Amino acid sequence: MAVAGVIAEYNPFHRGHAWQLEELRRRLGTDVPVVACMSGNFVQRGDFALLNKHSRAEMALMGGVDLVLELPTPWAAAGAERFAQGAVAVLAASGVVTHLAFGCESEELAPLQAAAEGLERAEYPEKLRDSWKGNLLCSGQTAGAGGAFRGGGMPLPAQQCLGGGIFAGFAGAGKPDGAPGSAPGGGGP
C-alpha cells in the first residue's frame, strides 16, 4: 500500500497545498494516506510561523492530510539542506512512507539531482563561504554555491534548493519519488 509523505510548512495552508494533496491522490489513488512532516512554531531560516503549529496542523488535517508529524526546531529553523534532511529523516523513521512529495517550481527533476550532487561534494562548504562574501540571502547563498557545480548558471529558486536538499537527504533512504507540482511519480531519476 502506498503512503505519501509530504514535506511542508503550511504557513498557512492554502489552495496550492490542497492542489498538491489532490494531485497526490490522483497519481497514487484516492485512498492513499498522506503523512505530513511540518515545521513547528518556527519555520525555515528561523522565522516565526504566521499561526501556531496546532492551528496549522488542524488546517492541514481539515485540508486532507491524515497525520501531521512535527519537524524538530533545529531542523525546521535551518536552511534548505538541513530542513530537508530533518524532514526526510522524520518521514523515514515513521516506517510507513513509500512516496515522498515536496513543492517545486518545475517538472524537471534533473536540476534537483544536480543540486543534491553539489551539496554532497567536499568543496560545497568552501563555495558556500565564498558566496557569503557577496552578501546573498540564505537561499541565494545555497543556490549560488550549488550553481557553481551546475556550470555557474542562475541560482535555483528557493523551492528548488529545498528539493535539492530533499534529494540529498533522501540518499540514505533510497531515491525520492517527489516530482513537480509537489507530487510523486512525474518521471524521476
C-alpha positions as CSV (number, residue, x, y, z in Angstrom):
1,M,0.0,0.0,0.0
2,A,1.3,3.4,-0.9
3,V,1.7,6.1,1.8
4,A,2.6,9.6,0.7
5,G,5.0,11.7,2.8
6,V,4.8,15.5,2.3
7,I,7.4,17.9,3.5
8,A,5.7,21.2,4.2
9,E,5.4,24.3,6.4
10,Y,1.7,25.1,5.8
11,N,2.4,28.7,6.7
12,P,-0.5,28.9,6.2
13,F,-2.3,26.0,4.4
14,H,-3.5,27.4,1.1
15,R,-5.0,26.3,-2.3
16,G,-1.7,25.2,-3.6
17,H,-1.3,22.8,-0.7
18,A,-4.9,21.5,-1.4
19,W,-3.9,21.0,-5.1
20,Q,-0.8,19.1,-4.0
21,L,-2.9,16.7,-2.0
22,E,-5.4,16.3,-4.8
23,E,-2.6,15.6,-7.3
24,L,-1.0,13.1,-4.9
25,R,-4.3,11.2,-4.7
26,R,-4.8,11.4,-8.4
27,R,-1.4,9.8,-9.0
28,L,-1.4,7.3,-6.2
29,G,-5.0,6.5,-5.6
30,T,-7.9,8.3,-3.9
31,D,-7.5,6.3,-0.7
32,V,-3.7,6.9,-0.3
33,P,-2.9,8.1,3.3
34,V,-0.8,11.3,3.5
35,V,1.7,11.9,6.3
36,A,3.0,15.5,6.5
37,C,6.2,16.5,8.2
38,M,5.6,20.1,9.2
39,S,7.7,22.7,10.9
40,G,6.5,23.8,14.4
41,N,6.2,27.4,15.6
42,F,9.4,28.3,13.8
43,V,9.8,27.9,10.1
44,Q,12.7,27.6,7.7
45,R,15.6,30.0,8.4
46,G,14.2,30.8,11.9
47,D,11.2,33.0,11.1
48,F,8.1,32.8,13.3
49,A,5.2,30.9,11.8
50,L,2.2,33.1,10.9
51,L,0.0,30.8,13.0
52,N,0.9,28.4,15.8
53,K,1.7,24.8,15.0
54,H,-1.6,23.5,16.4
55,S,-3.7,25.7,14.2
56,R,-1.5,24.9,11.1
57,A,-1.8,21.2,11.8
58,E,-5.6,21.5,12.2
59,M,-5.8,23.3,8.8
60,A,-3.7,20.5,7.2
61,L,-5.9,17.8,8.7
62,M,-9.0,19.7,7.5
63,G,-7.4,20.0,4.1
64,G,-6.8,16.3,3.6
65,V,-3.6,15.3,5.4
66,D,-4.1,12.2,7.5
67,L,-1.3,12.6,10.0
68,V,1.0,15.6,10.9
69,L,4.4,15.0,12.4
70,E,6.4,17.9,13.7
71,L,9.9,18.6,12.3
72,P,12.0,19.5,15.4
73,T,13.0,23.1,15.6
74,P,16.8,22.7,15.0
75,W,15.9,21.3,11.5
76,A,12.8,23.5,10.9
77,A,14.7,26.7,11.6
78,A,17.7,25.8,9.5
79,G,18.4,26.4,5.8
80,A,17.0,24.3,3.0
81,E,19.5,21.4,3.2
82,R,19.2,20.8,6.9
83,F,15.4,21.4,6.8
84,A,15.2,18.7,4.1
85,Q,17.5,16.3,5.8
86,G,15.5,16.5,9.0
87,A,12.1,16.1,7.3
88,V,13.3,13.2,5.3
89,A,14.6,11.5,8.5
90,V,11.3,12.1,10.3
91,L,9.3,10.6,7.4
92,A,11.7,7.7,7.0
93,A,11.5,7.0,10.8
94,S,7.8,6.7,10.6
95,G,8.4,3.4,8.8
96,V,5.3,3.7,6.6
97,V,6.1,6.4,3.9
98,T,6.6,4.9,0.5
99,H,6.4,8.1,-1.6
100,L,8.0,11.5,-0.9
101,A,6.4,14.7,-2.1
102,F,7.5,18.3,-1.9
103,G,6.8,21.6,-3.6
104,C,8.9,22.6,-6.6
105,E,8.5,25.0,-9.5
106,S,9.4,22.7,-12.3
107,E,8.6,19.3,-13.7
108,E,12.3,18.9,-14.4
109,L,14.0,16.7,-11.7
110,A,17.5,16.9,-13.3
111,P,18.3,20.3,-11.7
112,L,17.3,18.9,-8.3
113,Q,19.5,15.9,-8.8
114,A,22.4,18.2,-9.8
115,A,21.8,20.4,-6.7
116,A,21.8,17.3,-4.5
117,E,25.1,16.2,-6.0
118,G,26.5,19.6,-5.5
119,L,25.5,19.6,-1.8
120,E,27.3,16.3,-1.4
121,R,30.6,17.5,-2.8
122,A,33.5,18.1,-0.5
123,E,34.1,21.6,-2.0
124,Y,30.5,22.7,-1.1
125,P,31.3,24.3,2.3
126,E,34.1,26.4,0.7
127,K,31.8,27.5,-2.2
128,L,29.1,28.4,0.4
129,R,31.6,30.5,2.4
130,D,32.7,32.3,-0.8
131,S,29.1,33.1,-1.6
132,W,28.7,34.8,1.8
133,K,31.2,37.4,0.7
134,G,28.6,38.6,-1.9
135,N,26.0,39.3,0.8
136,L,23.4,37.0,-0.7
137,L,20.4,35.8,1.3
138,C,20.5,32.3,2.8
139,S,18.7,30.6,-0.1
140,G,20.7,32.7,-2.6
141,Q,23.9,31.5,-0.9
142,T,23.0,27.9,-1.1
143,A,21.8,28.3,-4.7
144,G,24.9,30.2,-5.7
145,A,27.2,27.6,-4.2
146,G,25.2,24.8,-5.9
147,G,25.2,26.8,-9.1
148,A,29.0,26.6,-9.1
149,F,28.6,22.9,-9.6
150,R,26.0,23.3,-12.4
151,G,28.2,25.4,-14.6
152,G,27.6,28.7,-12.8
153,G,24.2,29.3,-14.2
154,M,21.4,31.2,-12.5
155,P,20.7,30.1,-8.9
156,L,17.9,27.7,-8.3
157,P,14.6,29.2,-6.9
158,A,14.1,28.6,-3.2
159,Q,11.8,25.6,-3.6
160,Q,14.3,24.0,-6.0
161,C,17.0,24.5,-3.3
162,L,14.8,22.7,-0.8
163,G,14.1,20.0,-3.5
164,G,17.9,19.6,-3.9
165,G,18.2,19.2,-0.2
166,I,15.5,16.6,-0.2
167,F,17.3,14.6,-2.9
168,A,20.5,14.8,-0.8
169,G,18.7,14.0,2.4
170,F,16.9,11.0,0.9
171,A,20.2,9.4,-0.4
172,G,20.4,7.2,2.6
173,A,16.8,6.0,2.4
174,G,16.5,5.4,-1.4
175,K,15.5,7.7,-4.2
176,P,12.9,10.4,-3.7
177,D,9.8,10.0,-5.7
178,G,9.0,13.6,-5.4
179,A,8.0,15.3,-8.6
180,P,6.9,18.7,-9.8
181,G,3.8,20.3,-8.7
182,S,4.6,18.8,-5.4
183,A,3.6,15.2,-6.2
184,P,5.5,12.0,-6.8
185,G,5.8,9.9,-10.0
186,G,6.1,12.6,-12.7
187,G,9.3,11.0,-14.0
188,G,12.1,10.6,-11.7
189,P,15.8,9.9,-11.9
